[in-house]
Amino acid sequence: MRKRRIIPVSLLSEKLMQAVGKIYCQPDTEVIRLIEETASSESNPLARDMLQSIVDNTRYAVEDGTPCCQDTGSVVMFIELGEDISFDQGNVTELICATLEEAWERYYLRRSNVEEPLISRRVLQNRVVPIIHWKLVPGDRVEVIIGLKGGGAENMSVQKMMAATATVDEVKEYIVEEVVKTGGRPCPPVIVGVGIGGNFEESALLAKRALFDPLGRRHPDKDYATLENDILTLINTRGRGVMGMGEGPTALAVHIRTKSCHIASLPLAINLDCHAHRHTRFVL
């Protein structure tokens, strides 16, 4: 029988609290670095000013310990759980929710979730409800990816069951058109997550997970890497610019994730994240 590693739930809670404490006021540092570089080389004064304002806002948020965006978002988590580990006590999901509630109180974060989606839409005042995607993997470690996903960019998500006969150019055009037509609503410059394959729900998960890949990473398949680059170039050629003002970059990166699919299907999903791009990861 394989030896199991026991992880204290208190360690998970501590690391999760630290993660929220970091990302609510500090966007992805690689995003900010890229925005700074873009601002320094941007010839249009409006775009340059707006890009610099994003950088300045980030600096003030970190210095003052205030949210970098008034939409403090919904919590999205991808957790890879090793087969050879156990937690020492309690219900792990309940612990995560309790830790997040404590974080919301400690950092004075806005209550952004409603109890039910359609009728009363009462705002939840005493608990945080994360969206958690669990994956069982070999080994004795736990990897946690956590993001604060704002509603503006999330509302621009789309999913389409393309014809199985769709060409690369047709897929490319669909993605570019969907991103461009969002205008300033997702607070560009954005990161574009694309899921191709799987089935209806899997394509959406691929797109969401793609957002949290390291910024600008290339797909391991050279054909998809080329597709990522082509889509990014077209979005920025046709796009609406910084905050939809018509100048500067519309997107900072395009990340595609793929999976095998049924011979009769070609599922496609697009998920956007704004320039705040609040996420981090830790390993136990």
Secondary structure, 3 states (H helix, E strand, C coil): CCCCEEECHHHHHHHHHHHHHHHCCCCCHHHHHHHHHHHHHCCCHHHHHHHHHHHHHHHHHHHHCCCCCCCCCEEEEEEEEECCEEECCCCHHHHHHHHHHHHHHHCCCCCCCECCCCCCCCECCCCCCCEEEEEEECCCCEEEEEEEECHHHHCCCEEEEECCCCCHHHHHHHHHHHHHCCCCCCCCCEEEEEEEEECHHHHHHHHHHHHCCCCCCCCCCHHHHHHHHHHHHHHHHHCCCHHHCCCCCCEEEEEEEEEEECCCCEEEEEEEECCCCEEEEEEC
